[in-house]
Amino acid sequence: MADPGGGMEWREIIYVVMGIVAIFCLVAPVVLIARLPRRAGVVVAMLWFFAPVAIYWAAISVESMLAPQADANDMTNAWAGFHLLSGVLTLPWLVMWSGGIVLALVLKKQSMPRSDHGQASSSAAPSQSTTAQPQAKELPDATRHLHETIRTRAAEFGIEQRVLPIVYFPDNDAAYVSVTDHGYSMARYDRGNAYEVSVPHSLDEILYWVFDEATFRLAGEQAARELTHADQFGPLVLEHQGRLLAAIHADWHARWQVDRSRRAAYYRDRPTR
C-alpha cells in the first residue's frame, strides 16, 4: 500500500537511483581498470570487490530513514541478513568479479599501442623476439652508447640480453636505463609514466644497478623453477643472485650483500622460519 505521505514514491525514486548506482558500480570499474595505471587499477579492483557491502548497508540506511520502526531495519536483523547474503552470494560475486578483472585486463592489453610493423605491443614478454624496442636511430647518442656498453659487458658476463633494462617497457613496470640532461638514470614505467627514478653518480654505479636488475630476474626465474613451497622463494633468489653477481664482479657482489636499496634486500630482511 502506498504511503499517504508520499513516502513510497520517494522510496521508489531512491531505489531507482540506487539501482542505477549499482549497475554503474558493476560496469565502470572494468573501464577504469582497463584505462588507469596499474597501481590505481589495483585500488579500483579492491574497492570494487567490496562494493556490494557498501550497497547493502546503503540500502539498510535508506530503509532506516524511510521506515525507522520497521523490524527489518533493526541492526540485529540487518546483521543477520548481511551474514545470510554473504554466505549465499560471496562465491557468485567472486566469480563475477574475477570475470570482470579478466575482461578489464583484456581491454587494457588491446588498448596498448602497437609497433609500426604490427608486432606485439611493448607489454609483451621480454623473452619474445617481437618485443617492441626503440630503433637505435631514435635514441640519443649518449643513451645508445650506454646501451652498447651494457650489451658488451653482458656478453662478457654471459648474461642474456632479454633481462637487461635497455628495452623500453612503458606499461609493465620494467626498468629502463638512459642518459638524461642530469646524467645517467634508471626508472620504472607504468603506461609511460616514470616512477622510482634513480640517478647514479658514475658509469660503474649504473652498471651495478643494471646487472643487479638482470641477475635478480634470472635468479627469480631459477627460484620459481626449483621451489616446492612459497617460503623457499626468497632464500633461493638470494642464493642464485649472490652466485651470479660473485661470478661476474666481486666488488658488485660485496656491495650487493649490504645494499638495502636493491630488490633482493626485501628477501634478506624477511624473517626466516
VOVEXTOR-345800 format. One line per field, with one value per residue: residue number from 1; residue in one letter; chain; y, x negated, z negated of N, C-alpha, C in turn. Coordinates in nm, 2 decimals. Each point is the difference from the previous one (the first is absolute). Example, Ala and Ser with C-alpha at 12.3 -4.5 7.8 and 13.67 -1.06 7.14 Angstrom:
n [1:2]
res [A:S]
chain [A:A]
n.v [-0.57:0.11]
n.u [-1.32:0.04]
n.w [-0.78:0.07]
ca.v [0.12:0.11]
ca.u [0.09:-0.09]
ca.w [0.00:0.00]
c.v [0.12:0.11]
c.u [-0.09:0.08]
c.w [0.00:-0.08]
***
This chain:
n [1:2:3:4:5:6:7:8:9:10:11:12:13:14:15:16:17:18:19:20:21:22:23:24:25:26:27:28:29:30:31:32:33:34:35:36:37:38:39:40:41:42:43:44:45:46:47:48:49:50:51:52:53:54:55:56:57:58:59:60:61:62:63:64:65:66:67:68:69:70:71:72:73:74:75:76:77:78:79:80:81:82:83:84:85:86:87:88:89:90:91:92:93:94:95:96:97:98:99:100:101:102:103:104:105:106:107:108:109:110:111:112:113:114:115:116:117:118:119:120:121:122:123:124:125:126:127:128:129:130:131:132:133:134:135:136:137:138:139:140:141:142:143:144:145:146:147:148:149:150:151:152:153:154:155:156:157:158:159:160:161:162:163:164:165:166:167:168:169:170:171:172:173:174:175:176:177:178:179:180:181:182:183:184:185:186:187:188:189:190:191:192:193:194:195:196:197:198:199:200:201:202:203:204:205:206:207:208:209:210:211:212:213:214:215:216:217:218:219:220:221:222:223:224:225:226:227:228:229:230:231:232:233:234:235:236:237:238:239:240:241:242:243:244:245:246:247:248:249:250:251:252:253:254:255:256:257:258:259:260:261:262:263:264:265:266:267:268:269:270:271:272:273]
res [M:A:D:P:G:G:G:M:E:W:R:E:I:I:Y:V:V:M:G:I:V:A:I:F:C:L:V:A:P:V:V:L:I:A:R:L:P:R:R:A:G:V:V:V:A:M:L:W:F:F:A:P:V:A:I:Y:W:A:A:I:S:V:E:S:M:L:A:P:Q:A:D:A:N:D:M:T:N:A:W:A:G:F:H:L:L:S:G:V:L:T:L:P:W:L:V:M:W:S:G:G:I:V:L:A:L:V:L:K:K:Q:S:M:P:R:S:D:H:G:Q:A:S:S:S:A:A:P:S:Q:S:T:T:A:Q:P:Q:A:K:E:L:P:D:A:T:R:H:L:H:E:T:I:R:T:R:A:A:E:F:G:I:E:Q:R:V:L:P:I:V:Y:F:P:D:N:D:A:A:Y:V:S:V:T:D:H:G:Y:S:M:A:R:Y:D:R:G:N:A:Y:E:V:S:V:P:H:S:L:D:E:I:L:Y:W:V:F:D:E:A:T:F:R:L:A:G:E:Q:A:A:R:E:L:T:H:A:D:Q:F:G:P:L:V:L:E:H:Q:G:R:L:L:A:A:I:H:A:D:W:H:A:R:W:Q:V:D:R:S:R:R:A:A:Y:Y:R:D:R:P:T:R]
chain [A:A:A:A:A:A:A:A:A:A:A:A:A:A:A:A:A:A:A:A:A:A:A:A:A:A:A:A:A:A:A:A:A:A:A:A:A:A:A:A:A:A:A:A:A:A:A:A:A:A:A:A:A:A:A:A:A:A:A:A:A:A:A:A:A:A:A:A:A:A:A:A:A:A:A:A:A:A:A:A:A:A:A:A:A:A:A:A:A:A:A:A:A:A:A:A:A:A:A:A:A:A:A:A:A:A:A:A:A:A:A:A:A:A:A:A:A:A:A:A:A:A:A:A:A:A:A:A:A:A:A:A:A:A:A:A:A:A:A:A:A:A:A:A:A:A:A:A:A:A:A:A:A:A:A:A:A:A:A:A:A:A:A:A:A:A:A:A:A:A:A:A:A:A:A:A:A:A:A:A:A:A:A:A:A:A:A:A:A:A:A:A:A:A:A:A:A:A:A:A:A:A:A:A:A:A:A:A:A:A:A:A:A:A:A:A:A:A:A:A:A:A:A:A:A:A:A:A:A:A:A:A:A:A:A:A:A:A:A:A:A:A:A:A:A:A:A:A:A:A:A:A:A:A:A:A:A:A:A:A:A:A:A:A:A:A:A:A:A:A:A:A:A]
n.v [-0.12:0.11:0.06:0.04:0.00:-0.09:-0.07:-0.07:0.11:0.06:-0.11:0.01:0.13:-0.02:-0.10:0.08:0.11:-0.07:-0.04:0.12:0.04:-0.10:0.03:0.13:-0.05:-0.06:0.11:0.11:-0.09:-0.07:0.11:0.02:-0.13:0.00:0.12:-0.04:0.07:-0.09:0.08:0.10:-0.08:-0.03:0.13:0.03:-0.10:0.05:0.13:-0.05:-0.08:0.12:0.03:-0.14:-0.01:0.10:-0.07:-0.11:0.06:0.04:-0.12:-0.06:0.09:-0.02:-0.13:0.02:0.08:-0.08:-0.10:0.10:-0.03:-0.02:-0.12:0.00:0.12:-0.09:0.05:-0.06:0.04:0.13:-0.03:-0.05:0.10:0.08:-0.07:0.00:0.13:0.02:-0.09:0.06:0.13:-0.03:-0.13:0.02:0.09:-0.10:-0.09:0.08:0.03:-0.12:-0.03:0.10:-0.05:-0.13:0.04:0.06:-0.11:-0.07:0.08:-0.01:-0.13:-0.01:0.08:-0.09:0.09:-0.01:-0.08:0.07:-0.11:0.04:0.02:-0.08:0.04:0.12:-0.05:-0.05:-0.14:0.03:-0.12:0.07:-0.05:0.00:0.00:0.10:0.06:0.11:0.06:-0.05:0.03:-0.06:-0.07:0.09:0.07:0.08:-0.01:0.02:0.09:0.05:-0.01:0.06:0.08:0.02:0.00:0.09:0.07:0.00:0.03:0.09:0.04:-0.02:0.13:-0.06:0.05:-0.11:-0.02:0.06:0.10:-0.05:-0.07:0.09:-0.03:0.08:-0.13:-0.05:0.12:-0.02:-0.03:0.12:-0.02:0.12:0.09:0.08:0.12:-0.09:-0.08:-0.11:-0.08:-0.05:-0.04:-0.01:-0.06:0.07:-0.06:-0.01:-0.02:0.08:-0.10:0.01:0.13:-0.06:0.09:-0.09:-0.02:-0.12:-0.03:-0.01:0.10:0.06:-0.04:0.04:0.11:0.02:-0.04:0.09:0.09:-0.02:0.00:0.10:0.04:-0.02:0.05:0.09:0.00:0.00:0.10:0.06:-0.03:0.04:0.10:-0.05:0.11:0.08:-0.05:-0.08:0.07:0.08:-0.10:-0.05:0.11:0.01:-0.13:0.00:0.11:-0.04:-0.12:0.05:0.09:-0.10:-0.06:0.10:0.03:-0.02:0.12:-0.02:-0.12:0.05:0.09:-0.10:-0.06:0.12:0.00:0.08:0.07:-0.12:-0.06:-0.06:0.13:0.01:-0.09:0.08:0.09:-0.09:-0.02:-0.09:-0.10]
n.u [-0.09:0.04:-0.11:0.10:-0.11:0.01:-0.02:0.10:0.05:-0.03:0.05:0.10:0.01:-0.01:0.09:0.07:-0.02:0.03:0.11:0.01:-0.02:0.08:0.08:-0.01:0.02:0.09:0.02:0.01:-0.01:0.07:0.07:0.01:0.02:0.07:0.04:0.01:-0.10:-0.10:-0.07:0.04:-0.03:-0.11:-0.01:0.03:-0.08:-0.08:0.02:-0.02:-0.10:-0.02:0.03:0.02:-0.11:-0.07:0.04:-0.03:-0.11:-0.02:0.04:-0.07:-0.10:0.03:0.01:-0.11:-0.04:0.04:-0.04:-0.03:0.13:-0.04:0.05:0.02:0.03:0.04:-0.10:0.07:0.12:-0.05:-0.07:0.11:0.07:-0.09:0.00:0.13:0.01:-0.09:0.07:0.11:-0.03:-0.07:0.02:0.13:0.00:-0.07:0.09:0.11:-0.05:-0.03:0.12:0.04:-0.08:0.04:0.13:-0.02:-0.07:0.10:0.09:-0.06:-0.02:0.13:0.01:-0.09:-0.09:0.02:-0.10:-0.08:-0.07:0.09:-0.12:-0.03:0.09:-0.04:0.12:-0.05:0.00:-0.10:0.04:0.11:-0.03:0.14:-0.08:0.09:-0.08:-0.05:0.01:-0.12:0.05:0.10:-0.10:-0.01:-0.10:0.02:0.14:-0.01:-0.09:0.08:0.10:-0.08:-0.03:0.12:0.03:-0.10:0.03:0.13:-0.05:-0.08:0.11:0.04:0.05:0.12:0.00:0.08:-0.10:-0.06:-0.02:-0.01:0.11:0.06:0.04:0.08:0.03:-0.12:-0.04:-0.05:-0.13:-0.04:-0.12:-0.04:-0.03:0.02:0.06:0.05:-0.02:-0.06:0.09:0.06:0.11:0.12:0.08:0.10:0.04:-0.13:0.05:-0.10:-0.06:-0.03:-0.01:-0.11:-0.09:-0.07:-0.11:0.00:-0.08:-0.09:0.05:0.02:-0.13:-0.03:0.08:-0.06:-0.12:0.03:0.06:-0.10:-0.09:0.07:0.02:-0.12:-0.04:0.09:-0.04:-0.13:0.03:0.08:-0.10:-0.07:0.08:0.02:-0.03:0.10:-0.02:-0.01:0.10:0.02:-0.02:0.08:0.08:-0.02:0.02:0.10:0.06:-0.03:0.03:0.10:0.03:-0.02:0.06:0.08:0.02:-0.12:-0.04:0.06:-0.06:-0.12:0.02:0.04:-0.10:-0.03:0.03:0.06:-0.06:-0.07:0.05:-0.12:-0.01:0.10:-0.06:-0.11:0.09:0.06:0.07:-0.09:0.08]
n.w [0.00:0.08:-0.04:-0.09:-0.07:0.09:-0.12:0.05:0.04:-0.12:-0.06:0.09:-0.02:-0.13:0.01:0.08:-0.08:-0.11:0.07:0.04:-0.13:-0.03:0.10:-0.04:-0.12:0.08:0.06:-0.07:-0.10:0.09:0.03:-0.13:-0.03:0.11:-0.06:-0.13:-0.05:0.00:-0.07:0.07:0.10:-0.08:-0.02:0.12:0.03:-0.10:0.03:0.13:-0.05:-0.07:0.13:0.02:-0.08:0.07:0.11:-0.06:-0.06:0.12:0.05:-0.09:0.04:0.13:-0.02:-0.07:0.10:0.10:-0.06:-0.08:0.00:0.13:-0.02:0.13:-0.05:-0.09:-0.07:-0.10:0.05:0.00:-0.11:-0.04:0.06:-0.06:-0.12:0.01:0.04:-0.09:-0.08:0.05:-0.01:-0.10:0.01:0.02:-0.10:-0.07:0.05:-0.03:-0.12:-0.01:0.04:-0.08:-0.10:0.04:0.01:-0.12:-0.04:0.05:-0.05:-0.11:0.02:0.04:-0.11:-0.03:0.02:0.13:0.03:0.07:-0.04:-0.09:-0.06:-0.10:-0.08:-0.06:-0.03:0.11:-0.02:-0.08:-0.02:0.04:0.12:-0.01:-0.11:-0.02:0.08:-0.06:0.12:0.03:0.12:-0.08:-0.04:-0.10:0.05:-0.11:0.02:0.13:-0.03:-0.10:0.09:0.09:-0.09:-0.03:0.13:0.02:-0.11:0.05:0.12:-0.06:-0.06:0.13:-0.01:0.01:0.13:0.01:-0.10:0.10:-0.08:0.12:-0.03:0.07:-0.12:0.07:0.01:-0.03:-0.04:0.12:-0.04:0.01:0.06:-0.03:0.09:-0.10:0.00:-0.10:0.10:-0.05:0.05:-0.10:0.07:-0.07:0.08:-0.02:0.12:0.01:-0.12:-0.02:-0.07:-0.12:0.03:0.05:-0.06:0.06:-0.06:0.05:0.10:-0.09:-0.06:0.11:0.03:-0.12:0.02:0.12:-0.05:-0.10:0.08:0.09:-0.10:-0.05:0.12:0.03:-0.11:0.02:0.13:-0.04:-0.09:0.10:0.07:-0.11:-0.03:-0.12:-0.07:-0.03:-0.12:0.10:0.06:-0.12:-0.08:0.08:0.00:-0.13:-0.01:0.09:-0.05:-0.12:0.04:0.06:-0.10:-0.09:0.10:0.01:-0.13:-0.06:0.05:0.11:0.00:-0.03:0.09:0.08:-0.07:0.00:0.13:-0.08:0.11:0.01:0.10:0.01:-0.04:0.08:0.08:0.01:0.00:0.08:-0.11:-0.02:0.04]
ca.v [0.12:0.12:0.09:0.12:0.12:0.00:-0.07:-0.11:0.06:0.03:-0.12:-0.06:0.09:-0.03:-0.13:0.01:0.06:-0.10:-0.10:0.06:0.00:-0.13:-0.04:0.07:-0.06:-0.13:0.03:0.10:-0.05:-0.07:0.11:0.07:-0.09:-0.01:0.13:0.07:-0.07:-0.12:0.02:0.06:-0.11:-0.09:0.07:-0.01:-0.14:-0.03:0.07:-0.06:-0.12:0.02:0.09:-0.05:0.03:0.14:0.01:-0.06:0.09:0.12:-0.04:0.00:0.13:0.06:-0.05:0.05:0.14:0.00:-0.08:-0.03:-0.09:-0.14:-0.10:-0.03:0.10:-0.02:-0.03:-0.15:-0.06:0.04:-0.08:-0.14:0.00:0.01:-0.13:-0.09:0.03:-0.03:-0.14:-0.04:0.07:0.03:-0.07:0.05:0.13:-0.02:-0.04:0.12:0.10:-0.06:0.01:0.14:0.03:-0.05:0.08:0.13:-0.02:-0.02:0.13:0.07:-0.05:0.04:0.14:0.04:0.03:-0.10:0.05:0.04:-0.12:-0.09:-0.10:0.00:0.13:0.00:-0.08:-0.14:-0.05:0.04:-0.11:-0.01:0.08:0.11:0.11:0.13:0.06:0.11:-0.02:0.06:0.14:0.09:0.02:0.09:-0.06:-0.04:-0.12:-0.11:-0.04:-0.07:-0.13:-0.08:-0.03:-0.11:-0.12:-0.06:-0.06:-0.12:-0.11:-0.05:-0.07:-0.11:0.04:0.01:0.13:0.02:0.04:0.13:0.11:0.10:0.00:0.09:-0.06:0.10:-0.04:-0.12:0.03:-0.04:0.11:0.05:0.10:0.09:0.12:0.12:0.12:0.00:-0.11:-0.13:-0.02:-0.13:0.02:-0.10:0.07:-0.05:0.08:0.11:0.09:-0.05:0.01:-0.06:0.05:0.00:0.07:-0.04:0.11:-0.04:-0.11:-0.13:-0.01:-0.04:-0.14:-0.08:0.00:-0.08:-0.14:-0.05:-0.03:-0.12:-0.12:-0.02:-0.06:-0.14:-0.07:-0.02:-0.11:-0.13:-0.03:-0.04:-0.14:-0.09:0.00:-0.10:0.07:0.15:0.05:-0.02:0.09:0.10:-0.06:-0.05:0.12:0.05:-0.09:0.00:0.13:0.01:-0.08:0.07:0.12:-0.03:-0.05:0.11:0.11:-0.02:0.12:0.01:-0.10:0.05:0.11:-0.05:-0.07:0.10:0.11:-0.01:0.06:-0.09:-0.07:-0.12:0.03:-0.04:-0.14:-0.01:0.06:-0.08:-0.11:-0.14:-0.09]
ca.u [0.09:-0.08:-0.01:0.08:-0.08:-0.08:-0.12:-0.02:-0.05:-0.14:-0.07:-0.02:-0.10:-0.13:-0.04:-0.04:-0.14:-0.10:-0.02:-0.09:-0.13:-0.05:-0.04:-0.12:-0.11:-0.03:-0.06:-0.10:-0.13:-0.06:-0.06:-0.10:-0.12:-0.06:-0.06:-0.09:-0.13:0.01:0.02:0.14:0.09:0.01:0.08:0.14:0.04:0.03:0.12:0.11:0.03:0.08:0.11:0.13:0.02:0.05:0.13:0.09:0.02:0.07:0.14:0.05:0.01:0.11:0.12:0.00:0.05:0.13:0.09:-0.09:0.07:0.01:-0.08:-0.11:-0.11:-0.07:-0.14:-0.02:0.05:-0.09:-0.12:0.04:0.02:-0.13:-0.07:0.07:-0.03:-0.14:-0.02:0.06:-0.05:-0.15:-0.06:0.04:-0.06:-0.14:-0.01:0.03:-0.10:-0.12:0.03:-0.01:-0.14:-0.06:0.04:-0.08:-0.13:0.00:0.02:-0.13:-0.10:0.04:-0.01:-0.14:-0.05:-0.08:-0.11:0.04:0.00:0.11:-0.05:0.06:-0.02:-0.11:0.02:-0.02:-0.11:-0.13:-0.07:0.05:-0.08:0.08:0.02:-0.02:-0.12:-0.03:-0.10:-0.12:-0.01:0.09:-0.06:-0.11:-0.13:-0.06:0.07:-0.04:-0.13:0.02:0.06:-0.11:-0.09:0.07:0.00:-0.14:-0.03:0.08:-0.06:-0.11:0.04:0.09:0.13:0.09:0.05:0.14:0.02:-0.07:0.10:-0.03:0.12:0.10:0.13:0.08:0.13:-0.01:-0.08:-0.14:-0.09:-0.07:-0.11:-0.02:-0.08:0.09:-0.07:-0.06:-0.10:0.06:0.13:0.08:0.13:0.10:0.10:0.14:0.07:-0.08:-0.03:-0.12:0.00:-0.12:-0.12:-0.13:-0.10:-0.13:-0.11:-0.11:0.03:-0.01:0.12:0.11:-0.02:0.03:0.14:0.05:-0.02:0.08:0.13:0.00:-0.02:0.11:0.10:-0.05:0.01:0.14:0.05:-0.06:0.06:0.13:-0.01:-0.05:0.07:0.11:0.09:-0.03:-0.11:-0.13:-0.03:-0.10:-0.13:-0.06:-0.04:-0.12:-0.11:-0.04:-0.06:-0.13:-0.09:-0.01:-0.08:-0.14:-0.07:-0.03:-0.07:-0.01:0.04:0.15:0.06:-0.02:0.09:0.14:0.03:0.03:0.08:0.14:0.09:0.03:0.13:-0.02:-0.01:0.13:0.00:-0.10:0.05:0.11:-0.04:0.01:0.06]
ca.w [0.00:0.01:-0.12:0.02:0.01:0.12:-0.02:0.10:0.12:-0.02:-0.01:0.14:0.07:-0.06:0.04:0.14:0.00:-0.05:0.11:0.10:-0.06:-0.01:0.14:0.03:-0.08:0.06:0.14:0.00:-0.04:0.11:0.08:-0.07:-0.02:0.13:0.05:-0.10:-0.03:-0.07:-0.14:-0.01:0.04:-0.11:-0.11:0.05:0.00:-0.14:-0.03:0.07:-0.06:-0.12:0.03:-0.05:-0.14:-0.01:0.05:-0.10:-0.12:0.05:0.00:-0.14:-0.05:0.06:-0.06:-0.14:0.00:0.05:-0.09:-0.12:-0.09:0.06:-0.06:0.09:-0.02:-0.12:0.04:-0.01:0.13:0.11:0.00:0.03:0.15:0.07:0.00:0.09:0.14:0.02:0.02:0.13:0.12:0.01:0.11:0.13:0.02:0.03:0.14:0.08:-0.02:0.07:0.15:0.03:0.00:0.12:0.11:-0.01:0.04:0.14:0.06:-0.02:0.09:0.14:0.02:0.00:0.13:0.08:0.08:0.14:0.08:-0.04:-0.09:-0.13:-0.07:-0.09:-0.12:0.03:-0.08:0.05:0.06:0.14:0.10:0.05:-0.10:0.06:-0.05:0.08:0.10:-0.04:0.05:-0.07:-0.13:-0.01:0.01:-0.13:-0.05:0.09:-0.04:-0.12:0.03:0.06:-0.11:-0.08:0.08:0.00:-0.13:-0.02:0.07:-0.07:-0.12:0.03:-0.04:0.11:0.02:-0.03:-0.13:-0.03:-0.01:0.11:0.09:-0.06:-0.03:-0.07:-0.06:-0.08:-0.12:0.02:-0.01:0.12:-0.03:0.11:-0.04:0.01:-0.02:-0.13:-0.01:0.01:-0.07:0.00:-0.04:0.04:0.08:0.00:0.10:0.05:-0.11:-0.07:-0.15:-0.06:0.08:-0.07:0.08:-0.05:0.01:0.08:0.09:-0.08:-0.08:0.09:0.04:-0.11:0.00:0.11:-0.01:-0.11:0.06:0.09:-0.08:-0.08:0.09:0.03:-0.13:-0.02:0.09:-0.05:-0.12:0.03:0.06:-0.10:-0.13:-0.02:-0.08:0.02:-0.09:0.06:0.10:-0.04:-0.02:0.13:0.07:-0.06:0.04:0.15:0.04:-0.06:0.08:0.13:-0.01:-0.04:0.11:0.10:-0.05:-0.14:-0.07:0.00:-0.09:-0.14:-0.02:0.00:-0.12:-0.10:0.06:-0.04:0.10:0.11:-0.01:-0.08:-0.14:-0.06:-0.05:-0.11:-0.13:-0.05:-0.10:0.05:-0.09]
c.v [0.12:0.07:0.12:0.13:0.00:-0.07:-0.11:0.06:0.04:-0.12:-0.06:0.08:-0.03:-0.13:-0.01:0.06:-0.10:-0.11:0.05:0.00:-0.14:-0.05:0.07:-0.06:-0.13:0.02:0.09:-0.05:-0.07:0.10:0.07:-0.08:-0.01:0.12:0.06:-0.07:-0.12:0.02:0.05:-0.11:-0.10:0.05:-0.01:-0.14:-0.04:0.06:-0.06:-0.13:0.01:0.09:-0.06:0.03:0.14:0.02:-0.06:0.09:0.13:-0.02:0.00:0.14:0.07:-0.05:0.05:0.14:0.00:-0.07:-0.04:-0.10:-0.14:-0.10:-0.03:0.09:-0.01:-0.05:-0.15:-0.07:0.03:-0.08:-0.14:-0.01:0.01:-0.13:-0.10:0.02:-0.02:-0.14:-0.05:0.06:0.02:-0.08:0.05:0.14:-0.01:-0.04:0.11:0.10:-0.05:0.02:0.14:0.04:-0.05:0.08:0.14:-0.02:-0.03:0.14:0.09:-0.04:0.05:0.15:0.05:0.03:-0.11:0.06:0.02:-0.13:-0.10:-0.10:0.02:0.14:-0.02:-0.07:-0.14:-0.04:0.03:-0.11:-0.02:0.08:0.12:0.11:0.13:0.07:0.13:-0.03:0.08:0.15:0.09:0.03:0.11:-0.07:-0.06:-0.12:-0.12:-0.06:-0.08:-0.14:-0.10:-0.05:-0.12:-0.13:-0.07:-0.07:-0.12:-0.12:-0.06:-0.08:-0.12:0.02:0.02:0.14:0.03:0.05:0.14:0.11:0.11:-0.01:0.08:-0.07:0.11:-0.05:-0.12:0.01:-0.05:0.12:0.04:0.10:0.09:0.11:0.12:0.12:0.01:-0.11:-0.13:-0.01:-0.14:0.03:-0.11:0.08:-0.08:0.08:0.13:0.10:-0.06:0.01:-0.08:0.04:0.02:0.06:-0.04:0.11:-0.05:-0.12:-0.13:-0.02:-0.04:-0.14:-0.10:-0.02:-0.09:-0.15:-0.06:-0.03:-0.12:-0.13:-0.03:-0.07:-0.15:-0.08:-0.03:-0.11:-0.14:-0.05:-0.06:-0.15:-0.10:-0.01:-0.10:0.06:0.15:0.05:-0.02:0.11:0.10:-0.06:-0.05:0.12:0.05:-0.09:0.01:0.14:0.02:-0.07:0.07:0.12:-0.03:-0.05:0.11:0.12:-0.01:0.13:0.02:-0.10:0.05:0.11:-0.04:-0.07:0.10:0.11:-0.02:0.06:-0.09:-0.09:-0.13:0.03:-0.04:-0.14:-0.02:0.05:-0.08:-0.10:-0.13:-0.09:-0.12]
c.u [-0.09:0.01:0.08:-0.09:-0.09:-0.13:-0.04:-0.06:-0.15:-0.08:-0.03:-0.11:-0.14:-0.06:-0.04:-0.14:-0.10:-0.02:-0.09:-0.14:-0.06:-0.04:-0.13:-0.12:-0.05:-0.07:-0.12:-0.14:-0.08:-0.07:-0.11:-0.13:-0.07:-0.08:-0.09:-0.13:0.02:0.04:0.14:0.10:0.02:0.09:0.15:0.05:0.04:0.12:0.13:0.04:0.09:0.12:0.14:0.03:0.05:0.14:0.10:0.03:0.06:0.15:0.06:0.02:0.12:0.13:0.02:0.06:0.15:0.10:-0.08:0.06:0.01:-0.09:-0.13:-0.12:-0.07:-0.14:-0.03:0.04:-0.08:-0.12:0.03:0.02:-0.14:-0.07:0.07:-0.04:-0.15:-0.03:0.05:-0.07:-0.15:-0.06:0.05:-0.07:-0.15:-0.03:0.02:-0.11:-0.13:0.01:-0.01:-0.15:-0.07:0.04:-0.07:-0.14:-0.01:0.02:-0.13:-0.10:0.03:-0.02:-0.15:-0.05:-0.07:-0.11:0.04:0.01:0.10:-0.05:0.07:-0.03:-0.11:0.02:-0.02:-0.12:-0.13:-0.08:0.04:-0.08:0.07:0.02:-0.03:-0.13:-0.02:-0.11:-0.12:-0.01:0.09:-0.06:-0.10:-0.14:-0.05:0.07:-0.04:-0.14:0.00:0.05:-0.10:-0.10:0.06:0.01:-0.14:-0.03:0.08:-0.05:-0.13:0.04:0.09:0.14:0.09:0.05:0.15:0.03:-0.06:0.11:-0.03:0.10:0.11:0.14:0.08:0.12:-0.01:-0.09:-0.14:-0.09:-0.06:-0.10:-0.02:-0.10:0.08:-0.09:-0.08:-0.10:0.07:0.13:0.05:0.13:0.09:0.11:0.14:0.08:-0.07:-0.04:-0.12:0.03:-0.12:-0.12:-0.12:-0.10:-0.14:-0.11:-0.11:0.05:-0.01:0.13:0.12:-0.01:0.03:0.15:0.06:-0.02:0.06:0.14:0.00:-0.02:0.12:0.11:-0.04:0.02:0.15:0.05:-0.05:0.07:0.14:0.00:-0.03:0.09:0.11:0.10:-0.04:-0.11:-0.14:-0.05:-0.11:-0.14:-0.06:-0.04:-0.13:-0.12:-0.04:-0.05:-0.13:-0.10:-0.03:-0.09:-0.14:-0.08:-0.03:-0.08:-0.01:0.04:0.15:0.07:-0.01:0.09:0.14:0.04:0.04:0.09:0.15:0.09:0.03:0.12:-0.02:0.00:0.14:0.00:-0.11:0.05:0.12:-0.04:0.02:0.06:-0.09]
c.w [0.00:-0.13:0.02:0.02:0.12:-0.02:0.09:0.13:-0.01:-0.01:0.13:0.07:-0.05:0.04:0.15:0.01:-0.04:0.10:0.11:-0.05:-0.01:0.14:0.04:-0.07:0.06:0.14:-0.01:-0.04:0.11:0.09:-0.07:-0.01:0.14:0.04:-0.10:-0.01:-0.09:-0.15:-0.03:0.03:-0.11:-0.11:0.05:-0.01:-0.15:-0.04:0.06:-0.07:-0.13:0.03:-0.05:-0.15:-0.02:0.05:-0.10:-0.11:0.04:0.01:-0.14:-0.06:0.06:-0.07:-0.14:0.00:0.04:-0.10:-0.13:-0.10:0.05:-0.07:0.09:-0.02:-0.13:0.03:-0.02:0.12:0.12:0.00:0.03:0.15:0.07:0.00:0.09:0.14:0.03:0.03:0.13:0.12:0.01:0.12:0.14:0.03:0.03:0.14:0.10:0.00:0.08:0.15:0.04:0.01:0.13:0.12:0.01:0.05:0.16:0.08:-0.02:0.10:0.14:0.02:0.01:0.15:0.07:0.07:0.15:0.09:-0.05:-0.10:-0.13:-0.07:-0.10:-0.13:0.03:-0.09:0.05:0.07:0.15:0.09:0.05:-0.10:0.06:-0.06:0.09:0.10:-0.05:0.04:-0.08:-0.14:0.00:0.01:-0.13:-0.05:0.09:-0.04:-0.13:0.02:0.06:-0.10:-0.08:0.07:0.00:-0.13:-0.03:0.08:-0.07:-0.13:0.03:-0.04:0.12:0.01:-0.04:-0.14:-0.03:0.01:0.11:0.11:-0.07:-0.01:-0.08:-0.08:-0.10:-0.12:0.02:-0.01:0.14:-0.03:0.12:-0.05:0.02:-0.02:-0.13:-0.02:0.02:-0.08:0.01:-0.06:0.04:0.07:-0.01:0.09:0.04:-0.11:-0.09:-0.15:-0.05:0.08:-0.09:0.09:-0.06:0.03:0.09:0.09:-0.07:-0.08:0.09:0.05:-0.12:-0.02:0.11:-0.02:-0.13:0.05:0.08:-0.08:-0.09:0.08:0.03:-0.13:-0.03:0.09:-0.05:-0.13:0.02:0.05:-0.11:-0.13:0.00:-0.10:-0.01:-0.08:0.06:0.09:-0.03:-0.01:0.14:0.09:-0.05:0.04:0.14:0.04:-0.06:0.08:0.14:-0.01:-0.04:0.12:0.10:-0.06:-0.15:-0.08:0.00:-0.10:-0.15:-0.03:-0.01:-0.13:-0.11:0.05:-0.02:0.10:0.11:-0.03:-0.09:-0.15:-0.07:-0.06:-0.11:-0.13:-0.05:-0.10:0.06:-0.11:-0.03]
***
